[in-house]
Amino acid sequence: MGLTDILSIISDDLDRVEQEIDKNIQSPVPLVYEISKYLLDGGGKRIRPAILLLCSGSVGFENGALADGWKKIASAAAIELIHTASLLHDDVVDEAAVRRGKKSSNVVWGNKPTVLVGDFLLSKALGLIQSCGNLELIKAVTDASAKLAEGQVLEVMSSASMIETTEDVCFGIIENKTASLIESSARVGALLAADVEDSDRIDVVGSYGLNLGIAFQLVDDALDYSSTEQEFGKQVGQDLVEGKMTLPLYYSIQDATKTEQEKLNKILGKDSFDEKELSFIFEIVSKYKGADKTKDSAKSYVNKAKESLTYLPLNEFNKSLDMLADFVVERKN
């Protein structure tokens, strides 16, 4: 089943989220809107707003009062704006050339405007959350934003000594940089649900988001070594070129022969790699099935996410969350 079918139950709300996003990226400075629109219209799946809306419905929030209904839309829009801001900043830090199948914003407009528009989107997002008037919402989103920034810093630190990056560090980057905002999306959805009064259910929903977020990034890391640029929407092998150790390569190094490990250590200790060196690394990952092992790990986290759903009311939203988990681990881009 395709993503559109899975999310059909919230399609009207997703349309309202798009309208709220567009409203909040308007600016008297034309370039601000132009850069914002360029990335937001670039084919993003809106996974995070969808998770917020589905989790809200799963625990009971379907037809609340108008004010609360707006909070649901505003919070979903804010989450997507935070995610978009992080992508703009990420592309500048990584000197990325492609994002969602087209030239990245920093290539088109340069680093300075890209960073500043990222700051603009982040400010707009926090303003939206603040306007909802719920301190728990504010805490959930600001905590996730802080973790996201910490994950980006951790990634930069690890790239300084790629070969010394451990499995724990790889997962630390994943949990902070990607999973934290997806977990926050789920928790915010639960917090908005009218009939949620106990923290246990909110924690269950948060667990779904966290494990799904980890699985999502693990699949991304695997696709970076096993997909094509046309399928993936960005350059394959980009993490490697940027000096980032991810689990497909890490797992492959552990299984490689001593001779292969010595050669890899020499290559990965360099500041940049030539085509021959890149080819050798890809051959090692392919030989030892690093991408497949990473996808297997993603499946285990998806199973944890799906297990969390058994503690929630059985309804159509819950079923969509279950199908979304399957989609995340089976996707090709």
QUIDALIN-V470550 format. One record per run of one state. SS is the DSSP state (a for helix, b for strand, c for the rest). FROM is the first residue (numbers start at 1). TO is the last residue. If there is no record, write none. Layout:
# QUIDALIN-V470550
ss=[SS;SS]
from=[FROM;FROM]
to=[TO;TO]
This chain:
# QUIDALIN-V470550
ss=[c;a;c;a;c;a;c;a;c;a;c;b;c;b;c;a;c;a;c;a;c;a;c;a;c;a;c;a;c;a;c;a;c;a;c;a;c;a;c;a;c]
from=[1;3;7;8;25;30;41;47;59;66;95;98;100;102;104;105;110;111;132;135;160;162;165;167;193;199;227;229;233;238;242;247;256;258;269;275;288;290;310;316;331]
to=[2;6;7;24;29;40;46;58;65;94;97;99;101;103;104;109;110;131;134;159;161;164;166;192;198;226;228;232;237;241;246;255;257;268;274;287;289;309;315;330;333]
